[in-house]
Amino acid sequence: MAATVWYSWLGSLWTAPGGAGTEQRAACRRAMGLVFLTALLLSSAVLADDGAKLAQRVHDRPDGKDSTSAVTMSLTEEGKPARIRGMVVFRASAAGSQVSTLIRFTDPADIQGTGLLTIDGAGGVSNQWIYLPAMQRVRRVDSNRKGGRFVNSDYYFEDLRDRKPTMDAHRLLGRERVGDTDCEMLESVPVDASNSVYVRRVSWIDPKSLLPLRIDFFERNADQPSKRLLVVKREQIQGYWTVMDSTLNDLASGHQTRLTVGRVLYDRNLPESLFTSRALAEERVEREFRP
């Protein structure tokens, strides 16, 4: 009822006769412009607030205190045979939102033993170390090397870090289907452009599992994605939604990295000693914890 009265009043201003009506019409236009601008700003604020809440929910979704996965990485490009690699991935969450991840390649021989240790601090600072068997030493990964490709895959070192929601500004773009799932489209733009190789990311979030079923990564052109991640298969393992099969495509070259999970175990109480430089350099330290 209040809206009807409001618009009737505006209509009377538009139809008022004489010079006073002209002034009133001008005032009406200014008032309507102010109302529209206010509504637009409020709408943007609501979308940003909802986007930040969704980003936080995605980050906080239950995924266990720790996990151990046996993963197959397949690298494919047109005109060449696929390169297949085996690896194990250990992950653990500690108090204060610190996340630790150890990746170890188990085959083939030319990459066997190569490892990457990532420690993501609660404040958003990430540290990474890589172990190359040929060099027989642990080397720290430069924090500025965000866009470097990890072992010639389509994953950058940044993609293997736990990115805190507060590092980006988020907003909802609408809803769109991925396969048979209606997803929320979430845009994320770095608050500090220097802390990401991407100028923006758009994620299609499944409201039920809170898993991103698709992510478009934009590097130089904010309107043209450079990479696209797609979830091929997901399952609930020990009550946790888990991505079992996914592809990451370089949209320019057609190169693809596919990760297929053969086995995953949650909540094994992995020791802190597993996420150290010693465990990274000495494969035998983590061998007993493999799935």
N, C-alpha and C positions, 0 to 999 in steps of 0.2 A: 504493500500500500504506500509506504514512504517513497519508494522509487517512482510510482505513478504520479504522486504529487510533485516530486522533483522535476520530472520530465514535462509535466503540464505547465509548471512555472517557466521553464526554459522556452517552451513553445509560445507562451504569451509574450515573452520578450521579443521573440523573432517576428511576431505579427503586430506589435504595437505601432500605431501610426505616428507620423511626424518626426521632427528632429530628435526629440527625446528617445523615440524608438530607435533611431540610428545609433545614438550613444549606448542605449541599452543593448542593441544587437552586438556592438563592439565589445561591451562588457561581458556579454554572454559568451562570445567567442573566446575571450580571454579566460573566462571561468571554465569553459569546456576544455580548453587546452590544458589548463592547470589540473583539472580533474583527470584528464587522459594521462598526462605525464605522471601524476601521483599514482594512478592505478598501475601504470607500466612499471614504475619503480618498485611499488609494493609487490607486483607479480614477480619481478626479477629477484627481489629479496627472498620471497617465499621459495622460488625455485632453487636459489643458491643455498638456502637453509636446508631444504629437503635433500639437495644433492650432497651436502656435507654430512647429513645424517646417514644417508644411504652408503656413502663411502666409508664411514666409520663402522657401520654394521657389516659391510663386506670384509673390512680389515679384521674385525673382531669375531667373525664367524667361528664356531667351534671346529678346531682341526687337531685336537689332541695336544698333550704336553710335549710329545715328540713323535717322530715317525721315521720309518726305515723303508726305503723303496728300492726295488730292482727295476731298472729302466733300460729300455732299448732306444738308442738315438739313431735315426735314419736320415742321412743327408742325400738329397736328390736334386739333380739339375738336368735340364734337357740335353740329351745326347750322350749322357755318361751313366755308368752303372751306379746304383745306390751304394753309399758307404755306410756300413752298419757298425755301431759301437755299443758296447755294454757298459753300464755304470751302476753304482749304488749311490743313493742319496740319503744322508742322515740329516734330520732337522730337529731342533729342540728350542722350546720357548722357556725363558727364565723370568724371574720376578722383575718387574719394571719394564716389561715389553721388549726385552732383549731377545733377538732371534739369532740362532747360530745354525749354519748349514755347512756340511762337508760333502763334497762331490768327489767320487773316485771312479776313474775309468778302469774297467777290468779286462777289456779286450776291444780291438785286436792288439797284436804285439807292439805296433808302432806308437800306440797311445797308452798302453797299459801302465798303470801306476800314476799317471797324471792326476793331480788333484787340485781342488779349489776350496779354500776355507773362507767363509764370509761371516763376519760378526756384525750384526745390525744393532746398534745401540738404541736405547729407549728414546733418545733425543733426535733420532733421525740420521746420526752419523754412522756411516758404514765403512768397515775396513775389510780388505780382501787380500789373501795371500795365495799364490799359485806354486805348485810343486811340479817341476819337470824332471823326470828320471834321468834324462841325458845330462842335465846340469848337476843333478844330485844336491840340490839346495832349494830352500824355500825363498821365494822372492815376493816382496810386497807389490801389489797392483796399485799403480798410481791412482789416487782418488779422482783425478781429472780424466782418467781413461774410461769414461762412461760409455762411449760409443764403440769401443774396441770389441771385435767379435771374439767370443769365447770358443776356442779350439775350432775356428773356421766354420762355426755354425751360424744360424741367423739370430742367435741370442747374443745380446750385448752384455757386458759385465753389469751394466745398470739393471738389466732385466732379471738378474739373479740376486738382486738386493731386495730387502723388505722395505718398501716405500711407505712411510707414514702418511696418513690422510692429510695431516696439517701442512704437508709440504706442497699441496696443490689447492687451488680454488676449484670447487666443484659446482656443477649445476645440472639439473635434469633437462633433457632435450625432448622427452616424449617417450612413447612406447613403440616397440617394433618387434616383430617375430624373428626368432632364430630357430629354424626348423619348425617344430611344433610348439615352441615355448614363447609366450608373450614376455618380453623383457623390458626393463627400464633402461633407457639410454642415458648414460652418465658421462658427462664431459669433465675432464680433469686437466687443468692448466697449471704449470709450475708457478708458485708464488715468486720464486727466485729463478729466473731463466738460466742462471749459471749452474744450477744443481741437477739439470737433466739434459739429455741429448734431444729430448722430444719437446716440441712447442705445445703439443696437446695430445691427449689420448681420449678416445671415446670407447666406453665399455658397455656391452649389452649384458645386463645383470638379470639372472633368473631370481625372481623374488622368493621362491621357495628354498632353493639351496644356497642362495647368495653367491653362487659361482658366476664369474664372467664367462659367458658362452662364446663371446666374440670380443676382441679388442682391436681397434684400429690405432696404429701408431703414426703420428705425424712428426716428421723431423724438420725439414726446411720450409715446406709449404703447409700452412695451417688448413688448407682446403683439400689437399691431396695426400692420402695416407701412403707411407712408404712400406709398412709391414702390416700383416694381419694375422692374428692368432684366432684359431677356431677350435672349439672343443668338439671332438668327434664322439667321445663316449665318457660317461660319468657313472659312478656307482656309489652306494653307501657301504663303506667298509667299517666295521666295528662302530656303526652309528654315525660316522663322519662322511659327508659328501666328498668324493675324491675324483679328480680328473684322471681317467685311465688312458685316454688316447687324445692327443692334440697335435695340431699342425701350426707352424709359424712360417709364413711365406713372405719372401722379399718380392714385393709387387712389381718392381722394375725388372729384376733379372729372372724371376720365376723359380729361384732357388728355394728349397723347402727343407725345414727341419721338423721331423716328426718324433714325438716322444710317446712311447708306449710303456705303460706300467705293467710289469708281469706279476709282481707281488708287492704288497704294502702291509706293514705292521705298525700299529699305533700303541702309544703309552707303554713303552718297554722300560722306562726309567733309564734312558741312555746316560752314561756318566759324563760329567763336564770334561774329563780328560780326553774325550773323543774329539772335542772341538778345540784343539791346540795345535801349535806348529809342530810338535813332536808327532802327533797322530797323523798330521798331514804328510810329514816326511817319511815316517815309518809305517808302511802299509800293514804290517803285522799287528799294530796297535788296534786298528779298527776291524781287522778281518773276522774276529770272533763274533762281531755284532751284525754281520751281514745277514740278510733275510734268506 
